[in-house]
Amino acid sequence: MRKIARPDAVAVLDDKLAKKSLARYFAVMQNQKTAKFMIAKNLPSEFDKTDSLEALWKKHGKLTEDFSKIEQEIDTVKKFHDFPTPAKSYFDLKIEISNRILQQCHLCSRRCGVDRLTNALGYCKCGDTMTVSSIFTHVGEEPELVPSGTIFTLGCTIRCRHCQNWTISQWKEPGNRCKPREMAGEVERLRVSGCRNVNLVGGEPTPWLPQWLETFKHVNVNVPVVWNSNAYYSPETAKLLAGFADVYLLDFKYGPADCAERISDAPDYWTVCARNHLEAKKHSELIIRVLVLPNHLECCTKPTLNWIAENLGAETRLNLMFQYRPEWRAHEIPELHRHLSKDERAKAVQLAEKAGLRNLV
């Protein structure tokens, strides 16, 4: 295994709250349990390319219920290799559905409806072939993820004017076009080199979900999948992520006021984000990132922390992030011209404690 330079990345292995909220992830990370995508590839499914999308979704719903039972059985009773590889699987069904969605794209909450299989471009500007900015071992993520095998893809489904990765999210880099089999080799290389997980990030991974599913069809190593997202994706994407993502690493950027639309061009953000956090909790384990913005503690940080505590539980793993800095077009938003003050950082911690949240990174 790769030598870990950060002491907190070692100490977290004995952190009781982290281990409790991310128990299955820790087990997959240490090869004691099987990653969800590998189980999904062994759950048989009968479908045909002539089936309607409605029929495919019906089969997917039933198999999602079956998946949780099979996962529990593999975790507690049988070994993964006791299950033969089927001709068609639950995972293949996900790939088929996701490719159908690309014909009238509605992977994110915007629902542009463009035919990406003809390389038509919607809001995210993502076409039919995954475009990658960088692939590397990241040592700056949450301690339980480090070292993390991060793959940064271009494009994003929202437009945060303070985006720190704006050259990636807004296609200011040329990137490298990568086919699924190539990417599968990169995923395996990261895992074999000692990474605890493969971290799908951007930009935003949502526009590339069909390509990611096709990639993991060819991955043959046991590795936890971290879905590192802004959480602004459609209900259909949420369904496809069930049985694929081992950890949802989701942003909760804004409160219920108009801040999301004003700053990030993300209408209805609160409703979409809350729904997807609830779905993530239902199907897997969850780490939430709350980026504290200057002058946004009352309108965003406070209601967000209270909602997390009330709806997801006091032991939810939470990264209260203080690294905001004015980037890209932040100068267009008057209150975002500066860094956080010491008092704002202290108050954010107090708000988390008052909400009852205990499992802070």
ABEGO torsion letter per residue (X at the ends): XBBBABAAAAAAAABAAAAAAAAAAAAAAAGABBBAAAAAAABBBBBBAABBAAAAAAAAAAAAAAAAAAAAAAAAABBAAABBBBABBAAAAAAAAAAAAAABBAABAAGAGBBAAAGBBBAAGBBABBBBABBBBBAABBAAAOBBBBBBBBEBABBBAABAAAAAAAGABAEBBBBAAAAAAAAAAAAAAGBABBBBBOEBAAAAAAAAAAAAAABABBBBBBBBBAGBBBAAAAAAABGABABBBBBBABBABAAAAAAAGBBGAAAAAAAAAAAAAAABBBBBBBBBBBGAAAAAAAAAAAAAAAAAEAABBBBBBAABBBBEAAAABAAAABBBBAAAAAAAAAAAAAAGBABBX
